[in-house]
Amino acid sequence: PLFHALLPPGGLQGDGPSRVHRGFAVPPGTHTITARLRDSDRVDGFDFEKEITLDLVPRQNLVIDFKTDAGGFVVH
């Protein structure tokens, strides 16, 4: 994987959102990106998962956000 992290909940009481910001340089071309999030006590699988295939052009910026009210991962 290009990125893998275990992020604790934020906030003073540990019940807020986790935040991460990372930049990656990847070559232009076709890429398949899979974003997964486990937001429960489950041991196997994920609560949210999204896979996209896209063609990146040189110097293109891509942001993957997570919004519960939008149903999970959002690609900008």
Contacts in CASP RR format, 6 or more apart in sequence:
PFRMAT RR
TARGET T0000
AUTHOR 0000-0000-0000
METHOD contacts of the structure
MODEL  1
PLFHALLPPGGLQGDGPSRVHRGFAVPPGTHTITARLRDSDRVDGFDFEK
EITLDLVPRQNLVIDFKTDAGGFVVH
2 24 0 8 1.000
2 26 0 8 1.000
3 22 0 8 1.000
3 24 0 8 1.000
5 20 0 8 1.000
7 18 0 8 1.000
7 19 0 8 1.000
7 20 0 8 1.000
8 14 0 8 1.000
8 18 0 8 1.000
9 15 0 8 1.000
9 16 0 8 1.000
9 17 0 8 1.000
9 18 0 8 1.000
10 16 0 8 1.000
10 17 0 8 1.000
10 18 0 8 1.000
10 19 0 8 1.000
26 56 0 8 1.000
28 55 0 8 1.000
28 56 0 8 1.000
28 57 0 8 1.000
28 58 0 8 1.000
28 60 0 8 1.000
29 55 0 8 1.000
29 56 0 8 1.000
29 57 0 8 1.000
30 53 0 8 1.000
30 54 0 8 1.000
30 55 0 8 1.000
30 56 0 8 1.000
31 53 0 8 1.000
31 54 0 8 1.000
31 55 0 8 1.000
31 56 0 8 1.000
32 51 0 8 1.000
32 52 0 8 1.000
32 53 0 8 1.000
33 51 0 8 1.000
33 52 0 8 1.000
33 53 0 8 1.000
33 54 0 8 1.000
33 64 0 8 1.000
34 49 0 8 1.000
34 50 0 8 1.000
34 51 0 8 1.000
35 48 0 8 1.000
35 49 0 8 1.000
35 50 0 8 1.000
35 51 0 8 1.000
35 64 0 8 1.000
35 66 0 8 1.000
35 73 0 8 1.000
36 45 0 8 1.000
36 46 0 8 1.000
36 48 0 8 1.000
36 49 0 8 1.000
37 46 0 8 1.000
37 47 0 8 1.000
37 48 0 8 1.000
37 49 0 8 1.000
37 66 0 8 1.000
37 72 0 8 1.000
37 73 0 8 1.000
38 45 0 8 1.000
38 46 0 8 1.000
38 47 0 8 1.000
39 47 0 8 1.000
39 48 0 8 1.000
40 47 0 8 1.000
48 66 0 8 1.000
48 71 0 8 1.000
48 72 0 8 1.000
48 73 0 8 1.000
50 72 0 8 1.000
50 73 0 8 1.000
50 75 0 8 1.000
52 75 0 8 1.000
54 62 0 8 1.000
56 62 0 8 1.000
62 75 0 8 1.000
62 76 0 8 1.000
63 75 0 8 1.000
63 76 0 8 1.000
64 73 0 8 1.000
64 74 0 8 1.000
64 75 0 8 1.000
64 76 0 8 1.000
65 73 0 8 1.000
65 74 0 8 1.000
65 75 0 8 1.000
65 76 0 8 1.000
66 72 0 8 1.000
66 73 0 8 1.000
66 74 0 8 1.000
67 74 0 8 1.000
END
